[in-house]
Amino acid sequence: MRSLPPPPFLGPIAARSALIWLFLHGASLVGAGGEDVPFLESVVGTPTVSVVICAVVLVLMRIELWRRSELVFLANLGCSFARVAMLIVVECALLETALRLTVV
Protein backbone atom coordinates (compact mmCIF):
# COMPACT_ATOMS: atom_id res chain seq x y z
CA MET A 1 0.00 0.00 0.00
CA ARG A 2 1.35 3.40 -0.97
CA SER A 3 1.78 6.02 1.70
CA LEU A 4 1.39 9.00 -0.65
CA PRO A 5 -0.19 9.50 -4.05
CA PRO A 6 2.11 8.92 -7.03
CA PRO A 7 4.24 11.93 -8.09
CA PRO A 8 2.05 12.90 -11.09
CA PHE A 9 -0.80 13.44 -8.61
CA LEU A 10 1.16 14.60 -5.56
CA GLY A 11 2.32 17.91 -7.05
CA PRO A 12 -1.05 19.04 -8.43
CA ILE A 13 -2.87 18.05 -5.23
CA ALA A 14 -0.39 20.05 -3.16
CA ALA A 15 -0.58 23.02 -5.53
CA ARG A 16 -4.39 23.09 -5.63
CA SER A 17 -4.70 22.85 -1.84
CA ALA A 18 -2.11 25.64 -1.42
CA LEU A 19 -4.05 27.86 -3.84
CA ILE A 20 -7.31 27.21 -2.02
CA TRP A 21 -5.57 27.95 1.32
CA LEU A 22 -4.16 31.18 -0.08
CA PHE A 23 -7.54 32.25 -1.46
CA LEU A 24 -9.29 31.55 1.86
CA HIS A 25 -6.68 33.48 3.81
CA GLY A 26 -7.06 36.38 1.40
CA ALA A 27 -10.82 36.29 1.85
CA SER A 28 -10.46 36.28 5.64
CA LEU A 29 -8.03 39.21 5.39
CA VAL A 30 -10.52 41.19 3.31
CA GLY A 31 -13.32 40.25 5.70
CA ALA A 32 -11.32 41.38 8.71
CA GLY A 33 -10.37 44.63 6.98
CA GLY A 34 -13.81 46.12 7.55
CA GLU A 35 -13.66 45.63 11.29
CA ASP A 36 -11.43 47.14 13.97
CA VAL A 37 -8.82 44.38 13.82
CA PRO A 38 -5.12 45.29 13.72
CA PHE A 39 -3.49 44.46 10.38
CA LEU A 40 -1.01 41.87 11.64
CA GLU A 41 -3.69 40.10 13.64
CA SER A 42 -6.01 40.06 10.62
CA VAL A 43 -3.28 38.51 8.45
CA VAL A 44 -2.47 35.71 10.88
CA GLY A 45 -5.95 35.18 12.30
CA THR A 46 -6.88 33.19 15.36
CA PRO A 47 -6.21 29.47 15.84
CA THR A 48 -9.93 28.83 15.36
CA VAL A 49 -9.80 30.53 11.96
CA SER A 50 -6.81 28.39 11.04
CA VAL A 51 -8.67 25.18 11.89
CA VAL A 52 -11.76 26.32 9.97
CA ILE A 53 -9.67 27.24 6.92
CA CYS A 54 -7.96 23.84 7.04
CA ALA A 55 -11.33 22.08 7.26
CA VAL A 56 -12.74 24.10 4.35
CA VAL A 57 -9.65 23.32 2.26
CA LEU A 58 -10.14 19.63 3.02
CA VAL A 59 -13.81 19.71 2.01
CA LEU A 60 -13.15 21.70 -1.17
CA MET A 61 -10.31 19.38 -2.16
CA ARG A 62 -12.56 16.35 -1.58
CA ILE A 63 -15.13 17.90 -3.91
CA GLU A 64 -12.48 18.79 -6.48
CA LEU A 65 -10.94 15.31 -6.44
CA TRP A 66 -14.40 13.77 -6.78
CA ARG A 67 -15.30 16.13 -9.62
CA ARG A 68 -12.17 15.20 -11.56
CA SER A 69 -12.65 11.46 -10.78
CA GLU A 70 -9.25 11.37 -9.09
CA LEU A 71 -10.66 9.79 -5.93
CA VAL A 72 -11.57 6.59 -7.76
CA PHE A 73 -8.32 6.57 -9.72
CA LEU A 74 -6.20 7.04 -6.60
CA ALA A 75 -8.22 4.38 -4.78
CA ASN A 76 -7.50 1.97 -7.64
CA LEU A 77 -3.81 2.78 -7.21
CA GLY A 78 -4.07 1.89 -3.52
CA CYS A 79 -4.11 5.42 -2.11
CA SER A 80 -7.22 6.19 -0.07
CA PHE A 81 -8.63 9.64 0.57
CA ALA A 82 -7.50 9.35 4.19
CA ARG A 83 -3.89 9.51 3.02
CA VAL A 84 -4.64 12.43 0.71
CA ALA A 85 -6.46 14.17 3.58
CA MET A 86 -3.41 13.62 5.79
CA LEU A 87 -1.27 15.26 3.12
CA ILE A 88 -3.63 18.24 2.86
CA VAL A 89 -3.82 18.72 6.64
CA VAL A 90 -0.03 18.58 7.00
CA GLU A 91 0.36 21.06 4.16
CA CYS A 92 -2.17 23.45 5.75
CA ALA A 93 -0.39 23.15 9.09
CA LEU A 94 2.97 23.92 7.48
CA LEU A 95 1.53 26.90 5.62
CA GLU A 96 -0.08 28.23 8.81
CA THR A 97 3.19 27.78 10.72
CA ALA A 98 5.18 29.54 8.00
CA LEU A 99 2.67 32.39 7.94
CA ARG A 100 2.80 32.84 11.71
CA LEU A 101 6.60 32.73 11.79
CA THR A 102 6.87 35.18 8.90
CA VAL A 103 4.33 37.76 10.09
CA VAL A 104 4.84 37.72 13.83
C-alpha positions as CSV (number, residue, x, y, z in Angstrom):
1,M,0.0,0.0,0.0
2,R,1.4,3.4,-1.0
3,S,1.8,6.0,1.7
4,L,1.4,9.0,-0.7
5,P,-0.2,9.5,-4.1
6,P,2.1,8.9,-7.0
7,P,4.2,11.9,-8.1
8,P,2.1,12.9,-11.1
9,F,-0.8,13.4,-8.6
10,L,1.2,14.6,-5.6
11,G,2.3,17.9,-7.1
12,P,-1.1,19.0,-8.4
13,I,-2.9,18.1,-5.2
14,A,-0.4,20.1,-3.2
15,A,-0.6,23.0,-5.5
16,R,-4.4,23.1,-5.6
17,S,-4.7,22.9,-1.8
18,A,-2.1,25.6,-1.4
19,L,-4.0,27.9,-3.8
20,I,-7.3,27.2,-2.0
21,W,-5.6,27.9,1.3
22,L,-4.2,31.2,-0.1
23,F,-7.5,32.3,-1.5
24,L,-9.3,31.6,1.9
25,H,-6.7,33.5,3.8
26,G,-7.1,36.4,1.4
27,A,-10.8,36.3,1.8
28,S,-10.5,36.3,5.6
29,L,-8.0,39.2,5.4
30,V,-10.5,41.2,3.3
31,G,-13.3,40.2,5.7
32,A,-11.3,41.4,8.7
33,G,-10.4,44.6,7.0
34,G,-13.8,46.1,7.5
35,E,-13.7,45.6,11.3
36,D,-11.4,47.1,14.0
37,V,-8.8,44.4,13.8
38,P,-5.1,45.3,13.7
39,F,-3.5,44.5,10.4
40,L,-1.0,41.9,11.6
41,E,-3.7,40.1,13.6
42,S,-6.0,40.1,10.6
43,V,-3.3,38.5,8.4
44,V,-2.5,35.7,10.9
45,G,-6.0,35.2,12.3
46,T,-6.9,33.2,15.4
47,P,-6.2,29.5,15.8
48,T,-9.9,28.8,15.4
49,V,-9.8,30.5,12.0
50,S,-6.8,28.4,11.0
51,V,-8.7,25.2,11.9
52,V,-11.8,26.3,10.0
53,I,-9.7,27.2,6.9
54,C,-8.0,23.8,7.0
55,A,-11.3,22.1,7.3
56,V,-12.7,24.1,4.3
57,V,-9.6,23.3,2.3
58,L,-10.1,19.6,3.0
59,V,-13.8,19.7,2.0
60,L,-13.1,21.7,-1.2
61,M,-10.3,19.4,-2.2
62,R,-12.6,16.4,-1.6
63,I,-15.1,17.9,-3.9
64,E,-12.5,18.8,-6.5
65,L,-10.9,15.3,-6.4
66,W,-14.4,13.8,-6.8
67,R,-15.3,16.1,-9.6
68,R,-12.2,15.2,-11.6
69,S,-12.6,11.5,-10.8
70,E,-9.3,11.4,-9.1
71,L,-10.7,9.8,-5.9
72,V,-11.6,6.6,-7.8
73,F,-8.3,6.6,-9.7
74,L,-6.2,7.0,-6.6
75,A,-8.2,4.4,-4.8
76,N,-7.5,2.0,-7.6
77,L,-3.8,2.8,-7.2
78,G,-4.1,1.9,-3.5
79,C,-4.1,5.4,-2.1
80,S,-7.2,6.2,-0.1
81,F,-8.6,9.6,0.6
82,A,-7.5,9.4,4.2
83,R,-3.9,9.5,3.0
84,V,-4.6,12.4,0.7
85,A,-6.5,14.2,3.6
86,M,-3.4,13.6,5.8
87,L,-1.3,15.3,3.1
88,I,-3.6,18.2,2.9
89,V,-3.8,18.7,6.6
90,V,0.0,18.6,7.0
91,E,0.4,21.1,4.2
92,C,-2.2,23.4,5.7
93,A,-0.4,23.2,9.1
94,L,3.0,23.9,7.5
95,L,1.5,26.9,5.6
96,E,-0.1,28.2,8.8
97,T,3.2,27.8,10.7
98,A,5.2,29.5,8.0
99,L,2.7,32.4,7.9
100,R,2.8,32.8,11.7
101,L,6.6,32.7,11.8
102,T,6.9,35.2,8.9
103,V,4.3,37.8,10.1
104,V,4.8,37.7,13.8
